[in-house]
């Protein structure tokens, strides 16, 4: 194929362009954002001009918009094209002019995996001819030559379907036999030519990537479990069998995901004692994050938990209860990890030859060392870490919580996530990164399915609403899926340290309703709140010891957790995060919002108290609409999701009262 390069430099909107490669028929080769004839700009959705993929759920429509224009008055046609990355054939759908050179179309991916999509634009020569012909016809001008030009366009039609070809042939023959131009102007001629006409100036936009995930990526209630603390005997290490025994309780609370802290052999060198002391006493189990010992590394299980067969039995037990298993993946090693002997060049040493342990000044972690991603054998290190992930995928794990991913090279994660999802596109990665906002978003862009968020430290109404507007705005909503954890083994927020039940319920309700993905750390349901003085850390943390609990102790909030999770399951509006709008409530300590399901069939209004005193206020609902069939109607009543009570909506809203001592959250299904 002969080709030449047409130089055309400049910037249009946020897109830069320098050259377009075209063949002898002036067809675009490869992917370009702009050609000398067409401008295709302000394309939505895209992230960083297409450098990173947008995210959607399988079966969810991808609505694409773009500004498309060219010089002159010729009529433009455009199409949205897409395909799965491994495929070769493009699928396409016509784009439609919305207004002011803005075009739109949509497609719905029905399979998991990675896709690419783009926009093609060309001059619709036949529509341009038809429009000009009709104008001249109205003006009473001579049209013999114009009619011949239209017929000539039809004779050059190509690449259309069989039916379109039949129509074009029939209409041309009719015109040539009768001289009646009506055959050329007929609607069926226009439709057939739109499909089949020659497109000498067609151009294609940049290719944009898309990741299509399974529904669990969009919605899940996580229960973080420390497996060694699930037994009932304080003198015995918990096992996978003990974890299986706890599953009915976890399922009864309505959780979808059980997330294990690391389950691997724990090192003995520099093992930490209770409360992170430098000296371990006899019987201290050490931190599960000090991964690796003589018994094995990241692809082994801690012997006191059981065997790999016991772990598989746990996965099977979860599956029977419709619960998924998430594993913690921490890229760090105990000094006893087999890799330090097998691959000593993967780790850094200090000038005196000693191993460089991990630290985050002023914090020190004497019981772990970090691999050196810049070592001379980095390729083997990358492959070994990928193989660990694939090993656990083979054991039935399809969700990984990645510990501190922001401290490892970003290119590694982009590569590793792609590698694992090439093996199984349903694998979900949660980024545990409490760091600078742009770095957190950068991790989400390069492939992490979900991300931790600053929810834990957003405690006032104004900052909570401001933060959610950021996460649900553009472009964040297209790549950042927040997972709101109310607490973690590392973080006991100050606002929970008083142990007030209303606060635990308020934080739970905020997490479970504002975000479709949220989680609690085991013990939250028991209102555990004993902290190290002046720190956001648990006293007697089970990161360094084994705890035994009465999971039904008086004062627990397990029934409340169950009610919230049941409400989430029954209302698709709460199973997504982006379609969120805050409403004006004249109380500085009550946040109010409305969420609408992806298909607009379910609308939920919520008001949640963020302080402990009773609150009375007007809840405005006049501008909230409910979809009934193809119509959107005014809200006429609401149903309390937790009590089932119904109330009419009068004068565009409700006068309501919240007593946080009883329930800090008001959740209402909107009815029309």
Secondary structure, DSSP 8 states (H G I E B T S, - for coil): --EEEEEEEEEETTEEEEEEEEETT--B-S--SB-SSEEEEEEES-BGGGTB-EEEETT-EEEEEEEEEESSS--EEEEEEEEETT--S-EEEE-EEEETTEEEEEEE--SSEEEEEEEEEEE-HHHHHHHHHHHHHHTT---HHHHHHHHHHHHT--S--HHHHHHHHHHHHHHHHH--THHHHSHHHHHHHHHHS--TT-EE---EEEEEE-GGGT-EEEEEE-GGG-SS-TTS---HHHHHHHHHHHHHTT-SEEEE---S-B--TT---GGG-SS--TT----TTSB-BTTBSTTS--TTT--HHHHHHHHHHHHHTT-EEEEEEE--B-TT-HHHHH-GGGB-B-TTS-B-EEEETTEEEEEEE-B-TTSTTHHHHHHHHHHHHHHHHHTT--EEEEETGGGS-HHHHHHHHHHHHHH-TT-EEEEE--S-HHHHHHHHHTT-SEEE-GGGG--SHHHHHHHHHHHHSTTGGGT--EEEES-BTTB--GGGTT--HHHHHHHHHHHHHH-SEEEEETTGGGT---B-TTSSSBTT-TTSS-----TT-TT--HHHHHHHHHHHHH-GGGG-SSSEEEE--S-TTEEEEEEE-TTS--EEEEEEESSSS-EEEEEE-TT-EEEETTEEEE--EEEETTT--EEE-BTTEEEEEE-TTT-SEEEEEEE-
